Amino acid sequence: MTSTSDRRATVTTPTDTQILITREFDAPSDLVYRAFTTPELLRRWWHANRSEVTDVEMDVRVGGLWRWAAKAFNGYEFAFYGEYREVVPNERLVTTETFSGVPDAQAVNTTTFTGKDGRTHLEILVEHQSKANRDGQLQSGMEDGMQDALTLLEELVREQM
Amino acid sequence: MARAATTTDAFNAVAEPRRREILDALARGERSVTDLVEQLGVAQPVVSKHLRVLREVGLVQVRDEGRQRIYRLEPAPLREVYEWVRDYERLWTERFELLDAVLEDLKAQQAQPGRHGSQPAESQTTDKERES
């Protein structure tokens, strides 16, 4: 199945309201955690090569607020923001998350860093309040205009390899 | 196995690893239940259960051929859904490739403190960004 997966993130939808993102990292969990909780480190990867990060604020403690803002290359400015609900250093972060484009749709993100033998299994579980909100977030990935002509079947076959 | 109870559409149907395997098999051509049982190495009731879910969301179609029921993939309902997930997945794949590079730098710093001056690594609990 997916145990031989390369460096691709795996995205699944365990229930109607959830998105689960998983990935293995060749680094211990304290470093992965640090890359998620240090503004100048987050700036280096969160843009995903499709936007310019314009502001990163994070007060990493229970009740602390966070806000990450960016400007897409097409000029669209957006931000994600929320509050830290649970902070277990190097292991677990629970935050609320709101996307500026849909301010009434708040999700709860649980990010789990599981370290083993110098590697880290990362899981980000996004829990929305409704299926519509969940679907909206998934669809937002299409706004970057990077769609190509890959068909479903090609993709399914590729997953097998 | 996973949470069949919440499966209401193609989205959830493909979240279950075993159902993905069935879809992968059907993507290569029609299969009978017996074929699928053999190919996946799973008990027939399990395969039948998953096929029922896949039929309910319109992802597979079935026809009778003699005493066999032959299943085939009906990709239309999946395509839209899959494109959403695929593009979202691509976003995170790119993010994580960049994160890999950050982690390599952090590992190098730990191995040889002081030699790599490019990243301040000591600011774990910093509230506000420091730059610009």
Interface residues (C-beta under 8 A of the other chain):
Chain A: M1 T2 R7 R8 A9 T10 V11 T12 T13 P14 T15 D16 I19 I21 R23 F25 D26 A27 L31 V32 R34 A35 T37 T38 P39 E40 L41 R43 R44 W45 W46 H47 A48 N49 R50 D55 V56 E57 M58 D59 V60 R61 G64 P89 D135 Q137 L138 Q139 S140 G141 M142 D144 M146 Q147 L150 T151 L152 L153 E155 L156 V157 E159 Q160
Chain B: A2 R3 T6 T8 D9 F11 N12 V14 A15 P17 R20 E21 L23 D24 A27 R28 L73 P75 L78 R79 Y82 E83 W84 V85 R86 D87 Y88 E89 R90 L91 W92 T93 E94 R95 F96 E97 L98 L99 D100 A101 V102 L103 E104 L106 K107 Q110 Q119 P120 A121 S123 Q124 T125 T126 D127 K128 E129 R130 E131
